[in-house]
Structure formats: C-alpha cells, structure tokens
Amino acid sequence: MKSKMINKQTLFLGGLLFILVFSSLMYIPVFASDDDDDGIPDDEEDEDDDGVHDHDEEDNKRKIQIEVSDYEAQIESSLKTGDVHNEFEVEMHAEDEGLKFEFEFERDNDTVETEIEFSVKLAEIIEYIDDPADGYYNESIDEVVQVYKLDDWNPIEYAIETIGNDTVHVFSIETNDSVFSATIYVTGEFTVVNDVLVAPTQLKIDVGIHNFNYTEPDSVLALKVKLESEEEVDYEDDEETEDEEHERATDEHEVEVTLGDYSGFFSWIETATIDGVEQEVKATPIDVGVEENKLYLNYPRGNEIIHDPKIGIAGVLQITSPTGFLGIRSRIELPDLSRNELLIVSAAALLTITGLVMVFKRKRRR
C-alpha cells in the first residue's frame, strides 16, 4: 500500500515538474528571431521575396517557348509532373478588329486528355456621355460620341527581362498614333511585376490609353472586351478571383470561362491609375448574346489611363504552403522577455521544484 502511495506521489510530482519546466520554456523567446524582415519563417524559405515558398515555386515552374513575328506572337507554357502533362498556349494577334488573345489549355496523361479554349479581344474604345452618371456604359441609354477602333498597329516588340531574379518575357505593342498600348508579361514562375504577383499560369497585361482626343468636355471612356469560344463554355461574373482566394491579390474581379472541370478567366484590378491617381474601374456584367459576348471596362476621364487585366487558367497550381504576398500569415507569438526576466522565471521554477522534492523526501522518511 505504501509503495502504491509513493508511485502516485512520484507520478504527480513528475507531472508537476514537467508542467513547470514546460511553462518556463514557453517564456524563452525562441521565435523572436525566427522571421526575416519580410515576415516569412526561416523554415519556409522564400529566396526571391515574392511571398511564395521556394518549394511551391519549384513545383510550379514551367517551361516557356516563344515565337514572335511583326503582328503575332505564340507563347507555349508547359509543365510535366509524373505522367501528367499540362500545357497552355496563347496566340496574340494585332489585327483589324482589335488585340486578340487566343488561349488554349490541355492536360493529359496516358489515358485521358482534357482541354478548354477561349479568346479575349480588346476591341475598341468608346467615348460616351454618361447620361445617368452611374459610371457604366449602357448601349441603350448613353450617347456615343465616337468609337476608336484598335486596328492600326506598330509591330510587336519582344524582350526578355530579369525581374527579381526571374526571367520574364515582355511583349509591347501600340497603335500607330500611340493612343492605345499593351504590355504583356509572361513568366515561368511566380514573379512580382509592377507590384502585382503574376503566376506562371497567367498573362499580365498593362493596358494604356494615352492622350485620347476627347471631343466632348464631359465625356468618359469604355474599353470593349469580347470573349469567344468555339466550345459551349459557361461565362460567369465572379467577385472573388483565385488569386484573391489564395491571398495573392486584392480588389479583383473576373469573368470565369468554364468547361467541365476546367476554368479559364479574364480578370482585372478594380482600380486604374488615372493621371497618377488610383480611381475605381466599373465593369458591366458579361453580356452573353447570340452574336457576341462582351463587357465594358469603364474608366474615369483622364489623359493617362493605366489598367491591369490578366488572362489565365485556374485550379492547376500546386500550392502546399500559405502565400504571404499580402503579409497575411498566422503564427504563434511568444512573449519576448528580457534576460533578467528570463532568469527570474527560471529561478522561480527551480526553487519550486527543489521545494517539492524536499517535501517529498520528508514524507518518505516519516
């Protein structure tokens, strides 16, 4: 009976000893220097500081092939993981009816092949009088002042740039009068371009409207965007993009193009830089019609308008760690004690443990 009592006291003392030691260790600022200045833990390395962990960068790194002529460019981006191969191809055409991007995605293994195809065309700029002053171009209500056709182009300029140690393929094109321009960025890995994180499964487009010849003093502009597909895809407005869902972006909107299990998208930031000031961009909902599917991106009046749409495929990135591009990260913060405070806590724990041991010994002698 006495032996059992001693065993119970020993277990109790051992448990209390563990709790005291663990509690004291909790006050040691082990993690005080665990983060670098960018807020990313050392054990989840992000060498290029883009908020995407290096192992995720490696898992999603794609091979890029480019062909460019005066008014056409072909981009092939591929990734093979095991026996599964996925590839997207973009053909860019500067033509009489606008700047067109034909997007095709394929994913296949030894037995199954799936694909989705769609195109996005930046068709024309409409100058109009916004009669109800709601910020949206409405064909049935608003007065059209003039229609600026995107049909007279300078040849495409192509360059390879290094941005944040990443290789980025850059295509620049503009109209002959330099009123409209587009700069397209393609990368084989996650890269921050002009403060926007570009994934390897998408194209970033910097659209520019420069010194537009307004013919009315109170008119504004809308960029007409047409979406097409030879397949029976579904078009849907979505207020949350994949990049927003995974904390790679904020304040975006998109039209999702879906066929079966696969989705492409045309997205845009909900603000544009108008004469150096960030202002709201309003977009009409996608109008799916018999002849064409269209939407309008509406800009406040200005001499220099810069906007950032993207085109890509959703749901194919292999991400196993949280993205930290926006600085949103969950982790435990422990109290950061000074050396003297740490010594006091440790000494208190040691004295308590010593006192308990002495009491226990006296009881055993009795």
C-alpha positions as CSV (number, residue, x, y, z in Angstrom):
1,M,0.0,0.0,0.0
2,K,2.8,2.4,0.9
3,S,4.5,1.5,-2.4
4,K,1.4,2.5,-4.3
5,M,1.2,5.8,-2.5
6,I,4.8,6.6,-3.3
7,N,4.2,5.7,-7.0
8,K,1.2,8.1,-7.1
9,Q,3.2,10.8,-5.5
10,T,6.0,10.2,-7.9
11,L,3.7,10.4,-10.9
12,F,2.1,13.6,-9.5
13,L,5.5,15.2,-8.9
14,G,6.8,14.2,-12.3
15,G,3.7,15.7,-14.0
16,L,4.0,18.9,-12.0
17,L,7.7,19.0,-12.7
18,F,7.0,18.7,-16.5
19,I,4.4,21.4,-16.4
20,L,6.7,23.8,-14.6
21,V,9.6,23.2,-16.9
22,F,7.5,23.5,-20.0
23,S,5.9,26.7,-18.7
24,S,9.3,28.2,-18.1
25,L,10.4,27.3,-21.5
26,M,7.4,28.9,-23.1
27,Y,8.8,32.2,-21.9
28,I,12.0,31.7,-23.7
29,P,11.9,33.9,-26.8
30,V,12.9,31.1,-29.1
31,F,11.0,32.5,-32.0
32,A,11.9,36.1,-31.5
33,S,14.4,36.0,-34.5
34,D,12.5,33.2,-36.4
35,D,11.3,35.7,-39.1
36,D,13.2,37.7,-41.5
37,D,12.2,41.3,-42.2
38,D,9.7,40.1,-44.8
39,G,7.7,38.2,-42.2
40,I,8.3,34.7,-43.6
41,P,9.5,31.9,-41.2
42,D,13.0,30.7,-41.8
43,D,11.9,27.1,-42.2
44,E,9.7,28.2,-45.2
45,E,12.2,29.9,-47.4
46,D,11.3,32.5,-50.0
47,E,14.5,33.4,-51.6
48,D,13.1,35.9,-54.1
49,D,10.7,37.6,-51.6
50,D,7.6,37.2,-53.7
51,G,5.6,35.6,-50.9
52,V,5.6,32.1,-52.5
53,H,7.7,29.5,-50.8
54,D,10.6,28.1,-52.8
55,H,9.3,24.5,-52.9
56,D,6.0,25.8,-54.3
57,E,7.9,27.8,-56.9
58,E,9.8,24.7,-57.9
59,D,6.7,22.5,-58.1
60,N,5.0,25.0,-60.5
61,K,8.0,26.1,-62.6
62,R,7.1,25.9,-66.2
63,K,9.0,25.8,-69.5
64,I,8.3,28.7,-71.8
65,Q,8.7,28.8,-75.6
66,I,8.2,31.9,-77.7
67,E,7.7,32.7,-81.3
68,V,7.3,36.3,-82.5
69,S,6.6,38.0,-85.8
70,D,5.6,41.6,-86.6
71,Y,1.9,41.3,-85.6
72,E,1.7,37.8,-84.0
73,A,3.2,36.1,-81.0
74,Q,2.9,32.5,-79.8
75,I,3.5,31.5,-76.2
76,E,3.7,27.9,-75.0
77,S,4.0,27.2,-71.3
78,S,4.3,23.6,-70.2
79,L,4.7,21.5,-67.0
80,K,5.1,17.8,-66.6
81,T,4.5,16.1,-63.2
82,G,5.0,12.3,-63.2
83,D,2.9,11.0,-66.1
84,V,0.6,14.1,-66.2
85,H,1.4,16.9,-68.7
86,N,-0.3,20.2,-68.8
87,E,0.3,23.0,-71.3
88,F,-1.3,26.2,-72.2
89,E,-0.8,28.1,-75.4
90,V,-1.6,31.7,-76.1
91,E,-1.6,33.2,-79.6
92,M,-1.6,37.0,-79.7
93,H,-2.8,38.8,-82.8
94,A,-2.7,42.5,-83.6
95,E,-5.5,42.6,-86.2
96,D,-8.0,44.9,-87.8
97,E,-10.6,44.2,-85.2
98,G,-8.5,44.6,-82.0
99,L,-5.8,42.9,-80.0
100,K,-6.8,39.3,-79.7
101,F,-5.5,36.6,-77.3
102,E,-6.5,33.0,-78.1
103,F,-6.0,30.8,-75.0
104,E,-5.9,27.0,-75.1
105,F,-5.2,24.7,-72.1
106,E,-4.6,20.9,-72.3
107,R,-4.0,18.4,-69.6
108,D,-3.4,14.8,-70.3
109,N,-1.9,11.5,-69.1
110,D,-1.6,8.1,-70.8
111,T,-5.4,7.6,-70.9
112,V,-7.3,11.0,-70.6
113,E,-7.0,14.3,-72.3
114,T,-8.9,17.4,-71.4
115,E,-8.9,20.9,-72.8
116,I,-10.5,24.3,-72.8
117,E,-10.3,27.0,-75.4
118,F,-11.4,30.6,-75.4
119,S,-10.3,34.0,-76.7
120,V,-10.3,37.6,-75.3
121,K,-10.3,40.5,-77.6
122,L,-9.6,44.1,-76.7
123,A,-11.8,45.5,-79.5
124,E,-12.4,49.3,-79.3
125,I,-12.6,52.4,-77.1
126,I,-15.9,54.1,-76.8
127,E,-16.2,57.8,-75.9
128,Y,-19.6,58.4,-74.5
129,I,-21.7,60.8,-72.4
130,D,-22.7,59.0,-69.2
131,D,-26.3,60.4,-69.0
132,P,-27.4,58.8,-65.7
133,A,-23.8,59.4,-64.4
134,D,-23.7,55.8,-63.0
135,G,-20.2,55.1,-64.3
136,Y,-21.4,52.4,-66.7
137,Y,-21.7,52.4,-70.5
138,N,-25.2,51.4,-71.4
139,E,-25.8,51.0,-75.2
140,S,-29.5,51.7,-74.9
141,I,-29.2,54.9,-72.9
142,D,-25.8,56.6,-73.1
143,E,-24.9,58.8,-76.1
144,V,-21.9,57.6,-78.1
145,V,-19.6,60.4,-79.1
146,Q,-17.0,58.4,-81.0
147,V,-15.7,54.9,-81.4
148,Y,-11.9,54.5,-81.6
149,K,-11.0,51.3,-83.4
150,L,-8.0,49.3,-82.4
151,D,-6.9,48.4,-85.9
152,D,-3.7,50.2,-86.9
153,W,-0.7,48.7,-85.1
154,N,3.0,49.1,-84.9
155,P,5.0,45.8,-84.9
156,I,5.3,43.8,-81.6
157,E,8.4,44.5,-79.6
158,Y,9.7,41.5,-77.7
159,A,12.3,41.4,-74.9
160,I,13.5,39.1,-72.1
161,E,13.9,40.9,-68.8
162,T,15.1,39.8,-65.4
163,I,12.7,40.8,-62.6
164,G,13.6,39.7,-59.1
165,N,16.0,37.1,-60.4
166,D,13.2,35.6,-62.5
167,T,13.1,35.5,-66.3
168,V,10.1,37.4,-67.7
169,H,9.1,37.6,-71.4
170,V,7.7,41.0,-72.3
171,F,5.7,41.9,-75.4
172,S,5.0,45.6,-76.1
173,I,2.6,46.8,-78.8
174,E,0.8,50.1,-79.6
175,T,-1.3,51.7,-82.2
176,N,0.4,53.9,-84.8
177,D,-0.8,57.1,-83.1
178,S,0.4,55.8,-79.6
179,V,-3.1,56.3,-78.1
180,F,-3.5,52.7,-77.1
181,S,-0.7,50.4,-75.8
182,A,-0.5,47.0,-74.2
183,T,2.5,45.4,-72.4
184,I,2.2,41.7,-71.8
185,Y,4.2,39.8,-69.2
186,V,4.7,36.0,-69.2
187,T,6.8,34.1,-66.7
188,G,7.6,30.5,-65.9
189,E,7.4,31.1,-62.2
190,F,5.8,33.4,-59.7
191,T,7.1,36.9,-60.2
192,V,6.1,40.3,-58.8
193,V,5.7,42.7,-61.8
194,N,4.8,46.3,-61.0
195,D,3.6,45.3,-57.5
196,V,1.3,42.6,-58.9
197,L,2.1,38.9,-58.3
198,V,2.0,37.1,-61.6
199,A,1.5,33.3,-61.5
200,P,3.1,31.0,-64.1
201,T,-0.4,30.0,-65.3
202,Q,-1.4,33.5,-66.4
203,L,-0.5,36.6,-68.5
204,K,-0.4,40.1,-67.1
205,I,-1.5,42.9,-69.4
206,D,-0.7,46.6,-68.8
207,V,-3.3,48.4,-70.8
208,G,-2.6,52.1,-71.5
209,I,-4.8,54.8,-73.0
210,H,-2.7,57.9,-73.7
211,N,-3.8,61.5,-74.6
212,F,-7.1,60.4,-76.0
213,N,-8.6,63.0,-78.3
214,Y,-11.8,63.7,-76.4
215,T,-14.4,65.6,-78.5
216,E,-16.8,66.5,-75.7
217,P,-15.8,68.2,-72.4
218,D,-17.7,65.9,-70.1
219,S,-17.3,62.5,-71.9
220,V,-15.7,59.3,-70.5
221,L,-14.2,56.2,-72.0
222,A,-15.1,52.5,-72.0
223,L,-12.9,49.7,-73.3
224,K,-14.9,47.0,-75.1
225,V,-13.8,43.4,-74.4
226,K,-15.1,40.4,-76.3
227,L,-14.9,36.8,-75.2
228,E,-15.4,34.0,-77.6
229,S,-15.2,30.2,-77.7
230,E,-16.0,27.5,-80.3
231,E,-17.0,25.3,-77.4
232,E,-20.1,25.5,-75.3
233,V,-18.5,27.1,-72.3
234,D,-20.2,29.0,-69.4
235,Y,-19.4,32.6,-68.8
236,E,-19.9,33.9,-65.2
237,D,-19.0,37.1,-63.4
238,D,-17.1,36.4,-60.2
239,E,-16.3,38.9,-57.5
240,E,-13.5,36.7,-56.0
241,T,-10.7,35.5,-58.2
242,E,-8.5,32.6,-57.5
243,D,-5.6,34.9,-56.7
244,E,-7.8,36.7,-54.1
245,E,-8.9,33.4,-52.6
246,H,-5.3,32.4,-52.0
247,E,-4.3,35.8,-50.8
248,R,-2.1,36.6,-53.9
249,A,-4.2,39.7,-54.8
250,T,-6.9,42.0,-53.6
251,D,-9.7,44.1,-55.2
252,E,-10.0,42.0,-58.4
253,H,-13.0,40.9,-60.5
254,E,-13.2,38.3,-63.3
255,V,-15.2,36.6,-65.9
256,E,-14.8,32.9,-65.4
257,V,-14.9,30.7,-68.5
258,T,-15.8,27.1,-67.6
259,L,-15.9,23.9,-69.4
260,G,-16.4,20.7,-67.3
261,D,-13.8,20.7,-64.5
262,Y,-11.6,23.4,-66.0
263,S,-11.9,27.2,-65.8
264,G,-10.1,30.0,-67.6
265,F,-10.5,33.6,-66.7
266,F,-10.2,37.2,-67.8
267,S,-9.7,39.3,-64.7
268,W,-8.9,42.9,-63.8
269,I,-8.0,45.0,-60.9
270,E,-10.9,47.2,-59.8
271,T,-8.9,50.4,-59.9
272,A,-6.8,52.0,-62.6
273,T,-4.2,54.7,-62.4
274,I,-5.7,57.9,-63.9
275,D,-3.2,60.7,-64.3
276,G,-1.2,59.2,-61.5
277,V,-4.2,58.7,-59.1
278,E,-5.8,55.4,-58.3
279,Q,-9.5,55.5,-59.2
280,E,-12.3,53.0,-59.4
281,V,-12.9,51.0,-62.6
282,K,-16.5,49.9,-63.2
283,A,-17.2,46.9,-65.4
284,T,-20.5,46.0,-66.9
285,P,-21.6,42.3,-66.3
286,I,-20.7,39.9,-69.1
287,D,-23.4,40.2,-71.8
288,V,-23.8,36.7,-73.4
289,G,-25.5,37.1,-76.7
290,V,-26.1,35.3,-80.0
291,E,-23.6,37.3,-82.0
292,E,-21.0,38.2,-79.3
293,N,-20.2,38.0,-75.6
294,K,-19.0,41.4,-74.3
295,L,-18.3,43.6,-71.4
296,Y,-17.1,47.1,-71.0
297,L,-14.4,48.4,-68.6
298,N,-15.3,52.0,-67.8
299,Y,-12.7,54.5,-66.9
300,P,-12.9,57.9,-65.3
301,R,-11.8,60.7,-67.6
302,G,-8.0,61.3,-67.8
303,N,-5.1,61.8,-70.2
304,E,-3.1,58.9,-69.0
305,I,-5.1,55.7,-68.1
306,I,-3.2,52.5,-67.0
307,H,-5.0,49.3,-66.1
308,D,-4.0,45.8,-65.3
309,P,-6.1,42.8,-66.6
310,K,-4.9,39.2,-66.6
311,I,-5.8,36.1,-68.6
312,G,-5.1,32.6,-67.4
313,I,-6.2,29.1,-66.3
314,A,-7.5,28.4,-62.7
315,G,-7.2,25.4,-60.5
316,V,-3.9,23.9,-61.8
317,L,-1.4,25.4,-59.4
318,Q,0.2,23.0,-56.9
319,I,0.4,25.1,-53.7
320,T,1.1,23.4,-50.3
321,S,2.0,26.4,-48.2
322,P,0.1,29.6,-47.5
323,T,1.0,32.6,-49.7
324,G,2.5,35.5,-47.8
325,F,2.5,38.1,-50.6
326,L,-0.1,40.3,-48.8
327,G,1.6,39.9,-45.4
328,I,-1.3,37.8,-44.1
329,R,0.2,35.0,-42.0
330,S,-1.0,33.1,-38.9
331,R,1.6,32.0,-36.3
332,I,2.0,32.0,-32.5
333,E,3.8,34.9,-30.9
334,L,5.5,34.1,-27.6
335,P,6.3,36.8,-25.0
336,D,9.7,38.4,-25.7
337,L,11.3,38.6,-22.2
338,S,14.5,40.3,-21.3
339,R,17.5,38.3,-20.0
340,N,16.7,39.4,-16.3
341,E,13.1,38.5,-16.6
342,L,14.0,35.1,-18.1
343,L,16.4,34.5,-15.1
344,I,13.7,35.3,-12.6
345,V,11.2,32.9,-14.2
346,S,13.8,30.1,-14.4
347,A,14.9,30.7,-10.8
348,A,11.3,30.6,-9.6
349,A,10.7,27.3,-11.4
350,L,13.9,25.8,-10.0
351,L,13.1,26.9,-6.4
352,T,9.5,25.5,-6.7
353,I,10.9,22.2,-8.0
354,T,13.5,22.0,-5.2
355,G,10.9,22.7,-2.5
356,L,8.6,20.0,-3.8
357,V,11.5,17.5,-3.8
358,M,12.4,18.3,-0.2
359,V,8.8,17.9,1.0
360,F,8.5,14.6,-0.8
361,K,11.7,13.3,0.8
362,R,10.5,14.3,4.3
363,K,7.2,12.5,3.8
364,R,9.1,9.3,2.8
365,R,11.2,9.4,5.9
366,R,8.1,9.6,8.1
